[in-house]
Amino acid sequence: MGGGGQYPFPKEVWSPSGGWWSRPSNWRANTLIAAGGIAVATLGVWRISARNEIRHTQPTKPIPSANWSPQAREIGVRKE
């Protein structure tokens, strides 16, 4: 069960995913670095979005973005 062992493969073939049977020794560190970069980018986009959010009319129901939007604090959006 499993399709057999590893077979010989051409060494001159390059693959962006690492090629045949790729298992880099530092995959955990690479994953943490990538996750950290995604988190930093998400936080940056979130902050820019919250800073630029504009509501032309006051919402009738509570909305989650009223917790972090500076404009919502200025106009006094109710959080119920």
The 8 nearest C-alpha neighbors of each residue, nearest first, counted from 0:
[[1, 2, 3, 4, 5, 6, 20, 19],
 [0, 2, 3, 4, 5, 6, 20, 19],
 [1, 3, 0, 4, 5, 6, 20, 7],
 [4, 2, 1, 5, 0, 6, 7, 20],
 [5, 3, 6, 2, 1, 7, 0, 20],
 [4, 6, 7, 3, 20, 8, 19, 2],
 [5, 7, 4, 8, 3, 19, 9, 20],
 [8, 6, 5, 9, 10, 19, 4, 20],
 [7, 9, 10, 6, 19, 12, 5, 11],
 [8, 10, 11, 12, 7, 13, 19, 18],
 [11, 9, 12, 8, 13, 7, 18, 19],
 [10, 12, 9, 13, 8, 14, 18, 19],
 [13, 11, 10, 9, 14, 18, 8, 19],
 [14, 12, 11, 18, 15, 17, 10, 16],
 [13, 15, 18, 16, 17, 12, 19, 11],
 [16, 14, 17, 13, 18, 12, 21, 19],
 [17, 15, 14, 18, 21, 19, 13, 20],
 [18, 16, 21, 14, 15, 19, 13, 20],
 [19, 17, 14, 16, 21, 20, 13, 15],
 [18, 20, 21, 17, 8, 14, 16, 5],
 [21, 19, 22, 18, 17, 5, 23, 16],
 [20, 22, 17, 19, 18, 23, 16, 24],
 [21, 23, 20, 24, 26, 17, 25, 19],
 [24, 22, 25, 26, 21, 17, 27, 29],
 [23, 25, 26, 22, 27, 28, 21, 29],
 [24, 26, 28, 23, 27, 29, 22, 30],
 [25, 27, 29, 28, 23, 24, 30, 22],
 [28, 26, 30, 29, 25, 31, 24, 32],
 [27, 29, 31, 30, 25, 26, 32, 33],
 [30, 28, 26, 32, 27, 31, 33, 25],
 [29, 31, 27, 33, 28, 32, 26, 34],
 [32, 30, 34, 28, 33, 29, 35, 27],
 [31, 33, 35, 29, 30, 34, 28, 36],
 [32, 34, 36, 30, 35, 31, 29, 37],
 [35, 33, 31, 37, 36, 32, 30, 38],
 [36, 34, 38, 32, 33, 37, 31, 39],
 [37, 35, 33, 39, 38, 34, 40, 32],
 [36, 38, 34, 40, 35, 39, 41, 33],
 [37, 39, 35, 41, 36, 40, 42, 34],
 [40, 38, 42, 36, 41, 37, 35, 43],
 [39, 41, 43, 37, 42, 38, 36, 44],
 [42, 40, 38, 44, 43, 39, 45, 37],
 [41, 43, 45, 39, 40, 44, 38, 46],
 [44, 42, 40, 46, 45, 41, 39, 47],
 [43, 45, 47, 41, 46, 42, 48, 40],
 [46, 44, 42, 48, 43, 47, 41, 49],
 [45, 47, 49, 43, 48, 44, 50, 42],
 [48, 46, 50, 44, 49, 45, 51, 43],
 [47, 49, 45, 51, 46, 50, 52, 44],
 [50, 48, 46, 68, 52, 51, 47, 45],
 [49, 51, 47, 48, 52, 46, 68, 69],
 [52, 50, 48, 49, 47, 53, 68, 46],
 [53, 51, 49, 50, 48, 54, 68, 70],
 [54, 52, 51, 55, 70, 71, 50, 68],
 [55, 53, 56, 57, 52, 70, 71, 58],
 [54, 56, 53, 57, 58, 52, 70, 74],
 [57, 55, 54, 58, 59, 53, 74, 76],
 [56, 58, 59, 76, 54, 55, 74, 71],
 [59, 57, 60, 56, 61, 76, 62, 54],
 [58, 60, 57, 61, 77, 62, 56, 76],
 [61, 59, 58, 62, 79, 77, 78, 57],
 [62, 60, 78, 79, 77, 63, 59, 58],
 [61, 63, 64, 65, 60, 78, 58, 66],
 [64, 62, 65, 66, 61, 67, 78, 68],
 [63, 65, 66, 62, 67, 68, 49, 71],
 [64, 66, 68, 71, 63, 67, 62, 76],
 [65, 67, 64, 63, 68, 78, 71, 62],
 [68, 66, 65, 64, 69, 49, 71, 63],
 [67, 69, 49, 71, 65, 70, 64, 66],
 [70, 68, 72, 71, 67, 73, 50, 49],
 [69, 71, 73, 72, 68, 74, 53, 52],
 [70, 72, 68, 76, 65, 74, 73, 69],
 [73, 71, 75, 69, 70, 74, 76, 68],
 [72, 74, 70, 71, 75, 69, 76, 68],
 [75, 73, 71, 72, 76, 70, 57, 69],
 [76, 74, 72, 73, 71, 77, 70, 57],
 [75, 77, 71, 74, 72, 78, 57, 65],
 [76, 78, 75, 79, 61, 65, 60, 58],
 [79, 77, 61, 76, 65, 62, 66, 60],
 [78, 61, 77, 60, 62, 76, 63, 65]]
